[in-house]
Amino acid sequence: FLYVIGGSAVVSRPGVADVTLTAGQGIRIPPGTVHWGRAGPVGVRAIASWVKAEGQPLRTPVPE
């Protein structure tokens, strides 16, 4: 989950339109979803949280 508290961020996922988040907006990204993001033109301040299964890695790199 990503919640923007200042500035803005763009979240991208394959095959889905980019989502631009501004202060007060958030997005839930389901486990296993390939995604990436970038800060907006004035940067971003955000809170992120993860829920993961016991014994599983937090992240899994995806080949480019």
Distance bins in CASP14 RR format, pairs under 12 A and 6 or more apart:
PFRMAT RR
TARGET T0000
AUTHOR 0000-0000-0000
RMODE 2
METHOD distances of the structure
MODEL  1
1 11 0 0 0 0 0 1 0 0 0 0 0
1 21 0 0 0 0 0 1 0 0 0 0 0
1 25 0 0 0 0 0 1 0 0 0 0 0
1 26 1 0 0 1 0 0 0 0 0 0 0
1 27 1 0 0 1 0 0 0 0 0 0 0
1 28 1 0 1 0 0 0 0 0 0 0 0
1 29 1 0 0 1 0 0 0 0 0 0 0
1 30 0 0 0 0 0 1 0 0 0 0 0
1 31 0 0 0 0 0 1 0 0 0 0 0
1 46 0 0 0 0 1 0 0 0 0 0 0
1 47 0 0 0 0 1 0 0 0 0 0 0
1 48 1 0 0 1 0 0 0 0 0 0 0
1 49 1 0 1 0 0 0 0 0 0 0 0
1 50 1 0 0 1 0 0 0 0 0 0 0
1 51 0 0 0 0 1 0 0 0 0 0 0
2 8 0 0 0 0 0 1 0 0 0 0 0
2 9 1 0 0 1 0 0 0 0 0 0 0
2 10 0 0 0 0 0 1 0 0 0 0 0
2 11 1 0 0 1 0 0 0 0 0 0 0
2 19 0 0 0 0 1 0 0 0 0 0 0
2 21 1 0 0 1 0 0 0 0 0 0 0
2 24 0 0 0 0 0 1 0 0 0 0 0
2 25 0 0 0 0 1 0 0 0 0 0 0
2 26 1 0 1 0 0 0 0 0 0 0 0
2 27 1 0 1 0 0 0 0 0 0 0 0
2 28 0 0 0 0 1 0 0 0 0 0 0
2 29 1 0 0 1 0 0 0 0 0 0 0
2 35 0 0 0 0 1 0 0 0 0 0 0
2 36 0 0 0 0 0 1 0 0 0 0 0
2 37 0 0 0 0 1 0 0 0 0 0 0
2 39 0 0 0 0 0 1 0 0 0 0 0
2 44 0 0 0 0 1 0 0 0 0 0 0
2 45 0 0 0 0 0 1 0 0 0 0 0
2 46 1 0 1 0 0 0 0 0 0 0 0
2 47 1 0 0 1 0 0 0 0 0 0 0
2 48 1 0 1 0 0 0 0 0 0 0 0
2 49 0 0 0 0 1 0 0 0 0 0 0
2 50 0 0 0 0 0 1 0 0 0 0 0
3 9 0 0 0 0 0 1 0 0 0 0 0
3 11 0 0 0 0 0 1 0 0 0 0 0
3 21 0 0 0 0 1 0 0 0 0 0 0
3 22 0 0 0 0 0 1 0 0 0 0 0
3 23 0 0 0 0 1 0 0 0 0 0 0
3 24 1 0 0 1 0 0 0 0 0 0 0
3 25 1 0 0 1 0 0 0 0 0 0 0
3 26 1 0 1 0 0 0 0 0 0 0 0
3 27 0 0 0 0 1 0 0 0 0 0 0
3 28 0 0 0 0 1 0 0 0 0 0 0
3 29 0 0 0 0 0 1 0 0 0 0 0
3 44 0 0 0 0 0 1 0 0 0 0 0
3 45 0 0 0 0 0 1 0 0 0 0 0
3 46 1 0 0 1 0 0 0 0 0 0 0
3 47 1 0 1 0 0 0 0 0 0 0 0
3 48 1 0 0 1 0 0 0 0 0 0 0
3 49 0 0 0 0 1 0 0 0 0 0 0
4 10 0 0 0 0 0 1 0 0 0 0 0
4 11 0 0 0 0 1 0 0 0 0 0 0
4 19 0 0 0 0 0 1 0 0 0 0 0
4 20 0 0 0 0 1 0 0 0 0 0 0
4 21 1 0 1 0 0 0 0 0 0 0 0
4 22 1 0 0 1 0 0 0 0 0 0 0
4 23 1 0 1 0 0 0 0 0 0 0 0
4 24 1 0 1 0 0 0 0 0 0 0 0
4 25 1 0 1 0 0 0 0 0 0 0 0
4 26 1 0 0 1 0 0 0 0 0 0 0
4 27 0 0 0 0 1 0 0 0 0 0 0
4 37 0 0 0 0 0 1 0 0 0 0 0
4 39 0 0 0 0 1 0 0 0 0 0 0
4 40 0 0 0 0 1 0 0 0 0 0 0
4 42 0 0 0 0 0 1 0 0 0 0 0
4 43 0 0 0 0 0 1 0 0 0 0 0
4 44 1 0 0 1 0 0 0 0 0 0 0
4 45 1 0 0 1 0 0 0 0 0 0 0
4 46 1 0 1 0 0 0 0 0 0 0 0
4 47 0 0 0 0 1 0 0 0 0 0 0
4 48 0 0 0 0 0 1 0 0 0 0 0
5 21 0 0 0 0 0 1 0 0 0 0 0
5 22 0 0 0 0 0 1 0 0 0 0 0
5 23 1 0 0 1 0 0 0 0 0 0 0
5 24 1 0 0 1 0 0 0 0 0 0 0
5 25 0 0 0 0 1 0 0 0 0 0 0
5 26 0 0 0 0 1 0 0 0 0 0 0
5 43 0 0 0 0 0 1 0 0 0 0 0
5 44 0 0 0 0 1 0 0 0 0 0 0
5 45 1 0 1 0 0 0 0 0 0 0 0
5 46 1 0 0 1 0 0 0 0 0 0 0
5 47 1 0 0 1 0 0 0 0 0 0 0
5 48 0 0 0 0 0 1 0 0 0 0 0
6 21 0 0 0 0 1 0 0 0 0 0 0
6 22 1 0 0 1 0 0 0 0 0 0 0
6 23 1 0 1 0 0 0 0 0 0 0 0
6 24 1 0 0 1 0 0 0 0 0 0 0
6 25 0 0 0 0 0 1 0 0 0 0 0
6 26 0 0 0 0 0 1 0 0 0 0 0
6 39 0 0 0 0 0 1 0 0 0 0 0
6 40 0 0 0 0 0 1 0 0 0 0 0
6 42 0 0 0 0 1 0 0 0 0 0 0
6 43 0 0 0 0 1 0 0 0 0 0 0
6 44 1 0 0 1 0 0 0 0 0 0 0
6 45 1 0 1 0 0 0 0 0 0 0 0
6 46 1 0 0 1 0 0 0 0 0 0 0
6 47 0 0 0 0 0 1 0 0 0 0 0
7 20 0 0 0 0 0 1 0 0 0 0 0
7 21 0 0 0 0 1 0 0 0 0 0 0
7 22 1 0 0 1 0 0 0 0 0 0 0
7 23 1 0 1 0 0 0 0 0 0 0 0
7 24 0 0 0 0 1 0 0 0 0 0 0
7 25 0 0 0 0 0 1 0 0 0 0 0
7 39 1 0 0 1 0 0 0 0 0 0 0
7 40 1 0 0 1 0 0 0 0 0 0 0
7 41 0 0 0 0 1 0 0 0 0 0 0
7 42 1 0 1 0 0 0 0 0 0 0 0
7 43 1 0 1 0 0 0 0 0 0 0 0
7 44 1 0 1 0 0 0 0 0 0 0 0
7 45 1 0 0 1 0 0 0 0 0 0 0
7 46 0 0 0 0 1 0 0 0 0 0 0
8 18 0 0 0 0 0 1 0 0 0 0 0
8 19 0 0 0 0 0 1 0 0 0 0 0
8 20 1 0 0 1 0 0 0 0 0 0 0
8 21 1 0 0 1 0 0 0 0 0 0 0
8 22 1 0 1 0 0 0 0 0 0 0 0
8 23 1 0 0 1 0 0 0 0 0 0 0
8 24 0 0 0 0 0 1 0 0 0 0 0
8 25 0 0 0 0 1 0 0 0 0 0 0
8 26 0 0 0 0 0 1 0 0 0 0 0
8 37 0 0 0 0 0 1 0 0 0 0 0
8 38 0 0 0 0 1 0 0 0 0 0 0
8 39 1 0 0 1 0 0 0 0 0 0 0
8 40 1 0 1 0 0 0 0 0 0 0 0
8 41 1 0 0 1 0 0 0 0 0 0 0
8 42 1 0 0 1 0 0 0 0 0 0 0
8 43 1 0 0 1 0 0 0 0 0 0 0
8 44 1 0 0 1 0 0 0 0 0 0 0
8 45 0 0 0 0 1 0 0 0 0 0 0
8 46 0 0 0 0 1 0 0 0 0 0 0
9 18 0 0 0 0 0 1 0 0 0 0 0
9 19 0 0 0 0 1 0 0 0 0 0 0
9 20 1 0 0 1 0 0 0 0 0 0 0
9 21 1 0 1 0 0 0 0 0 0 0 0
9 22 0 0 0 0 1 0 0 0 0 0 0
9 23 0 0 0 0 0 1 0 0 0 0 0
9 24 0 0 0 0 0 1 0 0 0 0 0
9 25 0 0 0 0 1 0 0 0 0 0 0
9 26 0 0 0 0 1 0 0 0 0 0 0
9 27 0 0 0 0 1 0 0 0 0 0 0
9 35 0 0 0 0 0 1 0 0 0 0 0
9 36 0 0 0 0 0 1 0 0 0 0 0
9 37 1 0 0 1 0 0 0 0 0 0 0
9 38 1 0 0 1 0 0 0 0 0 0 0
9 39 1 0 1 0 0 0 0 0 0 0 0
9 40 1 0 0 1 0 0 0 0 0 0 0
9 41 0 0 0 0 0 1 0 0 0 0 0
9 42 0 0 0 0 0 1 0 0 0 0 0
9 43 1 0 0 1 0 0 0 0 0 0 0
9 44 1 0 1 0 0 0 0 0 0 0 0
9 45 0 0 0 0 1 0 0 0 0 0 0
9 46 1 0 0 1 0 0 0 0 0 0 0
9 47 0 0 0 0 0 1 0 0 0 0 0
9 48 0 0 0 0 0 1 0 0 0 0 0
10 17 0 0 0 0 0 1 0 0 0 0 0
10 18 1 0 1 0 0 0 0 0 0 0 0
10 19 1 0 0 1 0 0 0 0 0 0 0
10 20 1 0 1 0 0 0 0 0 0 0 0
10 21 1 0 0 1 0 0 0 0 0 0 0
10 22 0 0 0 0 0 1 0 0 0 0 0
10 25 0 0 0 0 0 1 0 0 0 0 0
10 27 0 0 0 0 0 1 0 0 0 0 0
10 35 0 0 0 0 0 1 0 0 0 0 0
10 36 0 0 0 0 1 0 0 0 0 0 0
10 37 1 0 1 0 0 0 0 0 0 0 0
10 38 1 0 1 0 0 0 0 0 0 0 0
10 39 0 0 0 0 1 0 0 0 0 0 0
10 40 1 0 0 1 0 0 0 0 0 0 0
10 41 0 0 0 0 0 1 0 0 0 0 0
10 43 0 0 0 0 0 1 0 0 0 0 0
10 44 0 0 0 0 1 0 0 0 0 0 0
10 46 0 0 0 0 0 1 0 0 0 0 0
11 17 0 0 0 0 0 1 0 0 0 0 0
11 18 1 0 0 1 0 0 0 0 0 0 0
11 19 1 0 1 0 0 0 0 0 0 0 0
11 20 0 0 0 0 1 0 0 0 0 0 0
11 21 1 0 0 1 0 0 0 0 0 0 0
11 25 0 0 0 0 0 1 0 0 0 0 0
11 26 0 0 0 0 1 0 0 0 0 0 0
11 27 1 0 1 0 0 0 0 0 0 0 0
11 28 0 0 0 0 0 1 0 0 0 0 0
11 29 1 0 0 1 0 0 0 0 0 0 0
11 33 0 0 0 0 0 1 0 0 0 0 0
11 34 0 0 0 0 0 1 0 0 0 0 0
11 35 1 0 0 1 0 0 0 0 0 0 0
11 36 1 0 0 1 0 0 0 0 0 0 0
11 37 1 0 1 0 0 0 0 0 0 0 0
11 38 0 0 0 0 1 0 0 0 0 0 0
11 39 0 0 0 0 0 1 0 0 0 0 0
11 40 0 0 0 0 0 1 0 0 0 0 0
11 44 0 0 0 0 0 1 0 0 0 0 0
11 46 0 0 0 0 0 1 0 0 0 0 0
11 48 0 0 0 0 0 1 0 0 0 0 0
12 18 1 0 1 0 0 0 0 0 0 0 0
12 19 1 0 0 1 0 0 0 0 0 0 0
12 20 0 0 0 0 0 1 0 0 0 0 0
12 21 0 0 0 0 0 1 0 0 0 0 0
12 27 0 0 0 0 0 1 0 0 0 0 0
12 29 0 0 0 0 0 1 0 0 0 0 0
12 33 0 0 0 0 0 1 0 0 0 0 0
12 34 0 0 0 0 1 0 0 0 0 0 0
12 35 1 0 0 1 0 0 0 0 0 0 0
12 36 1 0 1 0 0 0 0 0 0 0 0
12 37 1 0 1 0 0 0 0 0 0 0 0
12 38 1 0 0 1 0 0 0 0 0 0 0
13 19 0 0 0 0 1 0 0 0 0 0 0
13 27 0 0 0 0 1 0 0 0 0 0 0
13 29 1 0 0 1 0 0 0 0 0 0 0
13 30 0 0 0 0 1 0 0 0 0 0 0
13 32 0 0 0 0 0 1 0 0 0 0 0
13 33 1 0 0 1 0 0 0 0 0 0 0
13 34 1 0 0 1 0 0 0 0 0 0 0
13 35 1 0 1 0 0 0 0 0 0 0 0
13 36 0 0 0 0 1 0 0 0 0 0 0
13 37 0 0 0 0 1 0 0 0 0 0 0
13 62 0 0 0 0 0 1 0 0 0 0 0
14 33 0 0 0 0 1 0 0 0 0 0 0
14 34 1 0 1 0 0 0 0 0 0 0 0
14 35 0 0 0 0 1 0 0 0 0 0 0
14 36 0 0 0 0 1 0 0 0 0 0 0
14 62 0 0 0 0 1 0 0 0 0 0 0
15 33 0 0 0 0 0 1 0 0 0 0 0
15 34 0 0 0 0 1 0 0 0 0 0 0
15 35 0 0 0 0 0 1 0 0 0 0 0
16 27 0 0 0 0 0 1 0 0 0 0 0
16 29 0 0 0 0 0 1 0 0 0 0 0
16 30 0 0 0 0 0 1 0 0 0 0 0
16 33 0 0 0 0 1 0 0 0 0 0 0
16 34 0 0 0 0 0 1 0 0 0 0 0
16 35 0 0 0 0 1 0 0 0 0 0 0
16 36 0 0 0 0 0 1 0 0 0 0 0
18 27 0 0 0 0 0 1 0 0 0 0 0
18 35 0 0 0 0 0 1 0 0 0 0 0
18 36 0 0 0 0 0 1 0 0 0 0 0
18 37 0 0 0 0 1 0 0 0 0 0 0
18 38 0 0 0 0 1 0 0 0 0 0 0
18 40 0 0 0 0 0 1 0 0 0 0 0
19 25 0 0 0 0 1 0 0 0 0 0 0
19 26 0 0 0 0 1 0 0 0 0 0 0
19 27 1 0 1 0 0 0 0 0 0 0 0
19 28 0 0 0 0 0 1 0 0 0 0 0
19 29 0 0 0 0 1 0 0 0 0 0 0
19 35 0 0 0 0 1 0 0 0 0 0 0
19 36 0 0 0 0 0 1 0 0 0 0 0
19 37 0 0 0 0 1 0 0 0 0 0 0
19 38 0 0 0 0 0 1 0 0 0 0 0
20 26 0 0 0 0 0 1 0 0 0 0 0
20 27 0 0 0 0 0 1 0 0 0 0 0
20 37 0 0 0 0 0 1 0 0 0 0 0
20 38 0 0 0 0 0 1 0 0 0 0 0
20 39 0 0 0 0 0 1 0 0 0 0 0
20 40 0 0 0 0 1 0 0 0 0 0 0
20 41 0 0 0 0 0 1 0 0 0 0 0
20 44 0 0 0 0 0 1 0 0 0 0 0
21 27 1 0 0 1 0 0 0 0 0 0 0
21 28 0 0 0 0 0 1 0 0 0 0 0
21 29 0 0 0 0 0 1 0 0 0 0 0
21 37 0 0 0 0 1 0 0 0 0 0 0
21 38 0 0 0 0 0 1 0 0 0 0 0
21 39 0 0 0 0 0 1 0 0 0 0 0
21 40 0 0 0 0 1 0 0 0 0 0 0
21 43 0 0 0 0 0 1 0 0 0 0 0
21 44 0 0 0 0 1 0 0 0 0 0 0
21 45 0 0 0 0 0 1 0 0 0 0 0
21 46 0 0 0 0 1 0 0 0 0 0 0
21 47 0 0 0 0 0 1 0 0 0 0 0
21 48 0 0 0 0 0 1 0 0 0 0 0
22 39 0 0 0 0 0 1 0 0 0 0 0
22 40 0 0 0 0 1 0 0 0 0 0 0
22 41 0 0 0 0 0 1 0 0 0 0 0
22 42 0 0 0 0 0 1 0 0 0 0 0
22 43 0 0 0 0 0 1 0 0 0 0 0
22 44 0 0 0 0 1 0 0 0 0 0 0
22 45 0 0 0 0 0 1 0 0 0 0 0
22 46 0 0 0 0 0 1 0 0 0 0 0
23 40 0 0 0 0 0 1 0 0 0 0 0
23 42 0 0 0 0 0 1 0 0 0 0 0
23 43 0 0 0 0 0 1 0 0 0 0 0
23 44 0 0 0 0 1 0 0 0 0 0 0
23 45 0 0 0 0 1 0 0 0 0 0 0
23 46 0 0 0 0 1 0 0 0 0 0 0
23 47 0 0 0 0 0 1 0 0 0 0 0
24 44 0 0 0 0 0 1 0 0 0 0 0
24 45 0 0 0 0 0 1 0 0 0 0 0
24 46 0 0 0 0 1 0 0 0 0 0 0
24 47 0 0 0 0 0 1 0 0 0 0 0
25 44 0 0 0 0 0 1 0 0 0 0 0
25 46 0 0 0 0 1 0 0 0 0 0 0
25 47 0 0 0 0 0 1 0 0 0 0 0
26 44 0 0 0 0 0 1 0 0 0 0 0
26 46 0 0 0 0 1 0 0 0 0 0 0
26 47 0 0 0 0 1 0 0 0 0 0 0
26 48 0 0 0 0 0 1 0 0 0 0 0
26 49 0 0 0 0 0 1 0 0 0 0 0
27 33 0 0 0 0 0 1 0 0 0 0 0
27 35 0 0 0 0 1 0 0 0 0 0 0
27 37 0 0 0 0 0 1 0 0 0 0 0
27 46 0 0 0 0 0 1 0 0 0 0 0
27 47 0 0 0 0 0 1 0 0 0 0 0
27 48 0 0 0 0 0 1 0 0 0 0 0
27 49 0 0 0 0 0 1 0 0 0 0 0
28 35 0 0 0 0 0 1 0 0 0 0 0
28 48 0 0 0 0 0 1 0 0 0 0 0
28 49 0 0 0 0 1 0 0 0 0 0 0
28 50 0 0 0 0 0 1 0 0 0 0 0
28 51 0 0 0 0 0 1 0 0 0 0 0
29 35 1 0 1 0 0 0 0 0 0 0 0
29 36 0 0 0 0 0 1 0 0 0 0 0
29 37 0 0 0 0 0 1 0 0 0 0 0
29 48 0 0 0 0 1 0 0 0 0 0 0
29 49 0 0 0 0 0 1 0 0 0 0 0
29 50 0 0 0 0 1 0 0 0 0 0 0
29 51 0 0 0 0 0 1 0 0 0 0 0
29 59 0 0 0 0 0 1 0 0 0 0 0
30 50 0 0 0 0 0 1 0 0 0 0 0
30 51 0 0 0 0 0 1 0 0 0 0 0
31 50 0 0 0 0 1 0 0 0 0 0 0
31 51 1 0 0 1 0 0 0 0 0 0 0
31 52 1 0 0 1 0 0 0 0 0 0 0
31 53 0 0 0 0 1 0 0 0 0 0 0
31 56 0 0 0 0 1 0 0 0 0 0 0
31 57 0 0 0 0 0 1 0 0 0 0 0
31 58 0 0 0 0 0 1 0 0 0 0 0
31 59 0 0 0 0 0 1 0 0 0 0 0
31 60 0 0 0 0 0 1 0 0 0 0 0
32 50 0 0 0 0 0 1 0 0 0 0 0
32 51 0 0 0 0 0 1 0 0 0 0 0
32 52 0 0 0 0 0 1 0 0 0 0 0
32 53 0 0 0 0 0 1 0 0 0 0 0
32 56 0 0 0 0 0 1 0 0 0 0 0
32 57 0 0 0 0 0 1 0 0 0 0 0
32 58 0 0 0 0 0 1 0 0 0 0 0
32 59 0 0 0 0 1 0 0 0 0 0 0
32 60 1 0 0 1 0 0 0 0 0 0 0
32 62 0 0 0 0 1 0 0 0 0 0 0
33 59 0 0 0 0 0 1 0 0 0 0 0
33 60 0 0 0 0 0 1 0 0 0 0 0
33 62 0 0 0 0 0 1 0 0 0 0 0
34 59 0 0 0 0 0 1 0 0 0 0 0
34 60 0 0 0 0 1 0 0 0 0 0 0
34 61 0 0 0 0 0 1 0 0 0 0 0
34 62 1 0 1 0 0 0 0 0 0 0 0
34 63 0 0 0 0 0 1 0 0 0 0 0
34 64 0 0 0 0 0 1 0 0 0 0 0
35 48 0 0 0 0 0 1 0 0 0 0 0
35 59 0 0 0 0 0 1 0 0 0 0 0
35 60 0 0 0 0 0 1 0 0 0 0 0
35 62 0 0 0 0 1 0 0 0 0 0 0
36 59 0 0 0 0 0 1 0 0 0 0 0
36 61 0 0 0 0 0 1 0 0 0 0 0
36 62 0 0 0 0 1 0 0 0 0 0 0
36 64 0 0 0 0 0 1 0 0 0 0 0
37 43 0 0 0 0 0 1 0 0 0 0 0
37 44 0 0 0 0 1 0 0 0 0 0 0
37 46 0 0 0 0 0 1 0 0 0 0 0
37 48 0 0 0 0 0 1 0 0 0 0 0
38 44 0 0 0 0 1 0 0 0 0 0 0
38 46 0 0 0 0 0 1 0 0 0 0 0
39 45 0 0 0 0 1 0 0 0 0 0 0
39 46 0 0 0 0 1 0 0 0 0 0 0
40 46 0 0 0 0 0 1 0 0 0 0 0
48 58 0 0 0 0 0 1 0 0 0 0 0
48 59 0 0 0 0 0 1 0 0 0 0 0
49 58 0 0 0 0 0 1 0 0 0 0 0
50 56 0 0 0 0 0 1 0 0 0 0 0
50 57 0 0 0 0 0 1 0 0 0 0 0
50 58 1 0 1 0 0 0 0 0 0 0 0
50 59 0 0 0 0 1 0 0 0 0 0 0
51 58 0 0 0 0 0 1 0 0 0 0 0
52 58 1 0 1 0 0 0 0 0 0 0 0
52 59 0 0 0 0 1 0 0 0 0 0 0
52 60 0 0 0 0 0 1 0 0 0 0 0
END
